[in-house]
Amino acid sequence: MPITNAVITDYIPAGQLYVSDSASIDNSAPADGFKYTPVSDDSGKTGMLTYTFPTGSSNTINNTYTITFKTKITDLSIFNTNGTKTLSNTASITGDEIPTDGNRSSTGTQAVNNTVINKTPSYVYGNSYIDWTLNVNSNFNIYMSNATITDELQEGLSLNTDTVQLYEATVNTNGTLTAGAKVPLTGVNVKYDPTTRKFDFTFPENAGFKSYILKFTTDVSKTGNYSNTVEFKSTDTDQTSSTNQNGVWYASGSAWGTGVSGSITVSKVDANDTTRKLSGAVFQLIDQYGNVKATSAPTGSDGTALFKALKYDVNYTLKEITPPTGYTLSDEAYTFQVHDTTGQRDITYSFKDTKIKGNIQFSKNGEDGKGLSGAEFTLYQNDGITPVLNSDGKNTTAVSDKDGKVEFTNIDYGTYKIKETKSPNGYTLSTDTLTATFSGDYQNTVVTVNPNSITNIKIRGGIKITKLDTSTSSPVPGATITVYNSDGTPVGTGVEGITATDGTVEFDNLAYGDYYFLETKAPEGYLLNTDKHPFSIKDNGVVLKDTLSDTRVTGGIKITKTDTATSKPVPGATVTVYTSDGKAVGSGLEGITGLDGTVKFDNLSYGDYYFVETNAPRGYLLNTDKHSFSIKENGVTITSSFSDEKVKGTVLVEKKGEDGNYLGDTEFTLYDVSGKAVQSSITDSDGTARFTGVEYGKYAVRETRAPKGYNISDKLISVEVNGTESGKNYDAGDITDTKIRGSIQVKKLDQDGKPLKGAEFTVYDESGKAIQTALSMEDGIVLFKDLVYGKYSIKETKVPEGYTALNNVIEASIEQNGYTYSYEVKNNRIKGTVDIKKTDINGNALQGAEFTIYDNGGNAIATKVSDSNGLARFETLDYGNYTIKETKAPQGYNVSDKVVSVNVDGTGKGGTYDAGVIADTKVTGNVQIKKLSEDGKTLKDAEFTLYDLNGKAVKSVVTEENGTAIFTDVEYGKYTIKETKAPKGYNISDKEIMVEVNGTESGKSYDAGTVTDTKIKGSIKINKIDQDGKPLKGAEFTLYDESGKALQTAVSMEDGIVLFKDLVYGKYSVKETKVPEGYIVSSNAIETSVESNGYTYSYEVKNSRIKGTIEIKKTDLSGNALQGAEFTLYDNNGKVISTQVSGSNGVARFEAVDYGTYTIRETKAPKGYTVNSTIQKVQVSSSNTQSFTIKDEREVQVLPTTGSVVDDTFMIIIALLSILVGISLKLSKKANISKKY
């Protein structure tokens, strides 16, 4: 049917995009009839393609036309899952002849089989394994980095991890995959748990968008049908793939069907006896990825376990996971390989285990339940007969300690019997047997002992003791006996007993040990027996026997006879002893005191007595008192005493003067025959002296002190007291005394001790009456004779010419008869003291000035030196005229030429004459010092300060152009000079110069030498860091002086430090002249100064990374901005840095992008557009914004069965039917393959 004004319209559906200028029409139809219009207001369409045939009746179409165009698939998410994907497209036609209610449209479809992951098995009948192949990401559209595959294997299957291989894959033209390069794998990629049969595979981090083939083999443990499902996960998808392997049947064989494999036999032996094979050990075989490949059965009696089917040249590791009973777990991990070489295919290895050892502990107790030491135990095998031998081949024994603890240490795991083989001293041997059992494993070994303690019973016995009289051997009752331990401690709370009438006492139930018994209380009348009687309890139940004897008590008495008054011994007294009832002892017991006044009576029996004096010695009165005493202790002689009084009388004597008058106040002394003074007595006014209470005997009387003014008599009078009773008087007679007379002599001397003639002296009595007057002669002596007893005074009543008068009075007494009392009197010549004072010009006292004094004839008399007060004193100068001169000045002072006159004439106050003050001036000089630089040049403006010895600053001066500083008028003394201010740019010197102004006159110059200064030098340190504060290497800095001249250049190292050293004093600037690659240069100069010596001036310079901005403008092919396009920025290693989406202006903006090389890919297209596969390479080398435009197309894309993304062509065939109705559309495909990255 002819159609006029025909128009073909095709709406491009969502998920597809028309490829610009791809439409064409055949049969010579005009090509300009096509028009494409994008659609943005309908989510189900991306555009509209129309073809308008020429209009008018002359342009009626009568033929069949084929219209061809391309669309690009933009919604790639449909390929993130397995399955058949159907694409469709509908075209419609309008024309004048086509009814509006007829079939005006036609739809074409294309089915595409898409595969994300596909798993296929490969099995050869009879093999014990299945090979599996997984094809992954056939369309290159899944991001594979860190994607995972999980395969939970069916029961009966186990993964052979040695067979896991990953290959990069390429897509063949027929849609199949071909394995390429093998990808290295690690334990991160391959994880397998043989218990759960779960296999986890992780793709490498750098897997990207590539296709892969994963191969592995599973061992089959039983025949049957197997189904298997794997799960694939990535950031884009989560898919599963299932497959079946039916009819698996196999005979025994290797783990894989081709080639051969190796094995390892592991042998378990005792570490201390490698010939001993150990059963019960379990081992694990670990594959190269750290997965458990196999676990052995427990080793048998041969101690071996076998691991077979080991792949050649692959690392395996063996570990023991369960040790044999009684052994510790080995911590060894043995890594090995088997190789297809003779001797290396089937290998062996021995694992050595050490026995578990433990300590066996139990307690040894006494019957009181407390620990008991010293018990020996022997360890036996479980049969209780065979002893366990130690390393020396001897029985293994242990002895209980002080707490009763018994311990066998380091004993092998097992069951043992323990017996006591030696009991502690004093205890019976126990017959009990203990069983010690080890249980648990190496991690928790427990040793139990049953029973856990053994008790011993003590040995006990007794002793029976008999008490006898020593002399008669008769039993003695009433004796107290006490038993003690051998160390003297009580037995228990104390064990004692008293002998009975038969003299015996018995002690029972004494424990094993050493003892002694002792009499602790004797019967009355017996001596206590203090002997210790040792005995020992050694045998159980035995009673010992022993005896003990006592002796009766005897003693004595020693009696002393003394004088009642003197307590001295009195010999010759007769003493008699009686019993207390007055009876004579024996036939009579008496004795006479000896020269020591004592008498002794021995061998008196136990009892009560008294003694009495029966005859008194001559000169004593008889003592009739009775003196009682008792004998109670054996061998003890007691003591006693009594005294007698002597016969006494009164002795009289008389005293007279030479004129016959009785004299009182005369002392007489009475002496015994030995010449010892007995007593003294003074005569009363009638001249009588009385000696009372004089004891019986012969005496002598002598005058021992005469009355005042009288001479003592040398007469001796004898007298005797010889009566038989006291109170009688005895007259000794009388004695006469003469008066005392003597002389007084005065010797007159001058001050030099020479006799002085012409001095007159007068003597006066006590009333002041002049008695005698006399003149000294040539010998200077004046004598006053025949002066009676009394007091006198002597005065000088006339002085010799030229001497000072003596004002003192001599007080003298005549007290000794015939004695001359001598006195010496000196007269001094008139003398004086002259003082002179030395000061400086300020009036300060000066020490050390020498002055000389001259007499009237110019003769030097004396030399004196001024003291700390400036005083020089001339003493004892004779009367006369003198002159004084300074003959030596104090150190540092000039000598004064002043002469001082002084007259010693007796008028000086206190004899002292003041000669006045002489002032001295100080010696001064000039001190010079010179300042030089380190290169020897003179330096101006250096300040020096002069200090005295106390550190006080005296003055300061500054050096001139010639470098010299002069201190003028420096006073005498020692000084130090210090530099107190250095010239600009120089270090101040710490040198101290000692200088001394020590001349004897002023005006002299003193050279202190030179002082050299060094220049101030310092350093400048730059700490170069990046924006994160980390050290930055490779930054170049240049140092400039004040004039701008470049001095040094340095580059920062790993620590970011740049150091300019040894810089002299001055101003500097530092600039960054070269920046590390990728960083922004710092434009600021550091202005600094070196002002302190040795100081490092530190600065921190931070460089920021160059960061740029990348703008991607997204447009369609017509240049219209597209919103919603996702772009991803990758670094040079393919790592995702950032993702941005274009806005309404079509711009996606990556800001603050670090310096470097990047790639940008469109990873998601705006709705209705296809992803542009262009890879945009970008170099960020500045902070500028770089802009790029990426255009997206609307394109229909039909996929081949291979799963690849393709450009597809819809072919619309319009047929002119005879009935002029119906439009047919034909869909075809075109194999243009494009990849998504």
ABEGO torsion letter per residue (X at the ends): XBBBGBBBBBBBBBGBBBBBGABBBBGGBBAAABBBBBBAABAABABBBBBBBBBEAAABBABBBBBBBBBBBABAAAAABBEBBBBBBBBBBBBAABBAABBABBBBBBBBBBBABBBBBBBBBGBABBBBBBBBGAAGABBABGBBBBBBBBBGBBBBAAABBBBBBBBBAAGBBBBBBBBBBBAAABBBBAAAGBBBBBBBAAAEABBBBBBBBBBBABBEBBBBBBBBBBAABBBBBBBBBBGBBBBBBBABABEBBBBBBBBBBBAABAABBBBGBBBBBBBAAGBBABBBBBBBAAGBBBBBGBBBGBBBBBBBABBBBGBBBBABBBBBBBBBBBGAABBBBBBBBBBBBBBBBBBBBBAAGBBBBGBBBBBBBAAGABBBBBAAGBBBBBBBBAAGBBBBBGBBBEBBBBBBABBBBGBBBBABBBBBBBBEBAABBBBBBOBABBBBBBBBBBBBBBBBBAAAGBBBBGBBBBBBBAAGBBBEAEBBBBBBAAGBBBBBGBBBEBBBBBBABBBBGBBBBABBBBBBBABBGBBBBBBBBBBBBBBBBBBBBBBAAAGBBBBGBBBBBBBAAGBBBEAEBBBBBBAAGBBBBBGBBBEBBBBBBABBBBGBBBBABBBBBBBABBGBBBBBBBBBBBBBBBBBBBBBBAAGBBBBGBBBBBBBAAGBBABBBBBBAAGBBBBBGBBBEBBBBBBABBBBGBBBBABBBBBBBABABBGBBBBAEBBBBBBBBBBBBBBBBBAAGBBBBGBBBBBBBAAGBBABBBBBBAAGBBBBBGBBBEBBBBBBABBBBGBBBBABBBBBBBABBGBBBBBBBBBBBBBBBBBBBBBBAAGBBBBGBBBBBBBAAGBBABBBBBBAAGBBBBBGBBBEBBBBBBABBBBGBBBBABBBBBBBAGABBGGBBBAEBBBBBBBBBBBBBBBBBAAGBBBBGBBBBBBBAAGBBABBBBBBAAGBBBBBGBBBEBBBBBBABBBBGBBBBABBBBBBBABABBGBBBBAEBBBBBBBBBBBBBBBBBAAGBBBBGBBBBBBBAAGBBABBBBBBAAGBBBBBGBBBEBBBBBBABBBBGBBBBABBBBBBBABBGBBBBBBBBBBBBBBBBBBBBBBAAGBBBBGBBBBBBBAAGBBABBBBBBAAGBBBBBGBBBEBBBBBBABBBBGBBBBABBBBBBBABABBBBBBBBBBBBBBBBBAAGBBBBBBBBBBBBBBAAGBEBBBBBBBBBBBBBBX
